[in-house]
Amino acid sequence: MKKIAIVILNWNGVKLLEQFLPSVVENSPEATVYVADNASTDASVAFVKEHFPTVSIIINRANFGFAGGYNEALQSVQEPIYVLVNSDIEVTPNWLQPVIALFDNEPETAIVQPKILDYKRKTHFEYAGAAGGYIDKYGFPFCRGRIFETIETDHGQYNDIHTIFWASGACMFIRKDVFHELNGFDSDFFAHQEEIDLCWRAFNKGYSIKYCGLSTVYHVGGATLNTGSPYKTFLNFRNSLWMMVKNLPKKQLFPIIFIRLCLDGIAGIHFFFQGKPKHTWAVIRAHFSFYRFISRFLTKRSHPQKENYFRINSIVYRYFIKNGRFFDTKI
């Protein structure tokens, strides 16, 4: 059995598999490659069977989304290190070796993210992960290389190995034992923010999460759910609130949630004046869903909850008020 399992979750993505699976197979001789199919109705499974006979296929019983789809598929994957790779990721030669070395040399490191660049603009970082992620005190995520809509050019400034708070689900390495110890992703999230929740739970248990800038992949981004989709806005706002209920320290839980709800309201107003009323409604729907299920998520609270989870008090204030558009290593 090989040490690495690359698992590509697919749903009706035959065209993406045609485009990106060849790079994964060609550049990953150290790994077993799996396609985990979320009950596709297109020709995805037939395509993989015909053109990539060395790729193992896992067929899920239904479309469980990102979170539930991986939880279902990884039950049958035995390799000690999982690499969860979006179907719109192009990998590069020797991308696995630096991360394997990192795992071998650092037993306490449980999760690793490579450098994620934009497939359509390869000189720039990609929105979903860039050079590793953090959150502020109120749960707003940002990355080295990307803060809100400002994305940096890759000048080699993050060609390092660095401790981060969360790794992107677009391309995430995680030890099998840790994934199952944490009970995987929270399937209630369906999609979006579930990787931050998983990393937060790992952080609370004392595991280390690293970024490895010696490994590079390219991500299309938004290929499976359009980046301008109101549904994506709904998922991001709702899941962020659920994530904070699960992981915030007890003393800070309700004060921070209250401030976050107010900030979300401001975001909803901002969407409205941008001419995006569907996104305003998405924020409102997210809050109603949050209130409806808050008791469920209170029962999921992880223990212990560490107080030093955030890197900066408010990335919103720094970005919009102080004009701090780029990542600052001092914050």
Rosetta blueprint (number, residue, H / E / L):
1 M L
2 K L
3 K L
4 I E
5 A E
6 I E
7 V E
8 I E
9 L E
10 N E
11 W L
12 N L
13 G L
14 V H
15 K H
16 L H
17 L H
18 E H
19 Q H
20 F H
21 L H
22 P H
23 S H
24 V H
25 V H
26 E H
27 N L
28 S L
29 P L
30 E L
31 A E
32 T E
33 V E
34 Y E
35 V E
36 A E
37 D E
38 N L
39 A L
40 S L
41 T L
42 D L
43 A L
44 S H
45 V H
46 A H
47 F H
48 V H
49 K H
50 E H
51 H H
52 F L
53 P L
54 T L
55 V L
56 S E
57 I E
58 I E
59 I E
60 N L
61 R L
62 A L
63 N L
64 F L
65 G H
66 F H
67 A H
68 G H
69 G H
70 Y H
71 N H
72 E H
73 A H
74 L H
75 Q H
76 S H
77 V L
78 Q L
79 E L
80 P L
81 I E
82 Y E
83 V E
84 L E
85 V E
86 N L
87 S L
88 D L
89 I E
90 E E
91 V E
92 T L
93 P L
94 N L
95 W L
96 L L
97 Q H
98 P H
99 V H
100 I H
101 A H
102 L H
103 F H
104 D H
105 N H
106 E L
107 P L
108 E L
109 T E
110 A E
111 I E
112 V E
113 Q E
114 P E
115 K E
116 I E
117 L E
118 D E
119 Y L
120 K L
121 R E
122 K E
123 T E
124 H E
125 F E
126 E L
127 Y L
128 A L
129 G L
130 A L
131 A L
132 G L
133 G E
134 Y E
135 I E
136 D L
137 K L
138 Y L
139 G L
140 F L
141 P E
142 F E
143 C E
144 R L
145 G L
146 R E
147 I E
148 F L
149 E L
150 T E
151 I E
152 E L
153 T E
154 D L
155 H L
156 G L
157 Q L
158 Y L
159 N L
160 D L
161 I E
162 H E
163 T E
164 I L
165 F L
166 W E
167 A L
168 S L
169 G L
170 A L
171 C E
172 M E
173 F E
174 I E
175 R E
176 K H
177 D H
178 V H
179 F H
180 H H
181 E H
182 L L
183 N L
184 G L
185 F L
186 D L
187 S H
188 D H
189 F H
190 F L
191 A L
192 H L
193 Q L
194 E H
195 E H
196 I H
197 D H
198 L H
199 C H
200 W H
201 R H
202 A H
203 F H
204 N H
205 K L
206 G L
207 Y L
208 S E
209 I E
210 K E
211 Y E
212 C E
213 G E
214 L E
215 S E
216 T E
217 V E
218 Y E
219 H E
220 V L
221 G L
222 G L
223 A L
224 T L
225 L L
226 N L
227 T L
228 G L
229 S L
230 P H
231 Y H
232 K H
233 T H
234 F H
235 L H
236 N H
237 F H
238 R H
239 N H
240 S H
241 L H
242 W H
243 M H
244 M H
245 V H
246 K H
247 N H
248 L L
249 P L
250 K H
251 K H
252 Q H
253 L H
254 F H
255 P H
256 I H
257 I H
258 F H
259 I H
260 R H
261 L H
262 C H
263 L H
264 D H
265 G H
266 I H
267 A H
268 G H
269 I H
270 H H
271 F H
272 F H
273 F H
274 Q L
275 G L
276 K L
277 P H
278 K H
279 H H
280 T H
281 W H
282 A H
283 V H
284 I H
285 R H
286 A H
287 H H
288 F H
289 S H
290 F H
291 Y H
292 R H
293 F H
294 I H
295 S H
296 R H
297 F H
298 L H
299 T L
300 K L
301 R L
302 S L
303 H L
304 P L
305 Q L
306 K L
307 E L
308 N L
309 Y L
310 F L
311 R L
312 I L
313 N L
314 S L
315 I H
316 V H
317 Y H
318 R H
319 Y H
320 F H
321 I H
322 K L
323 N L
324 G L
325 R L
326 F L
327 F L
328 D L
329 T L
330 K L
331 I L
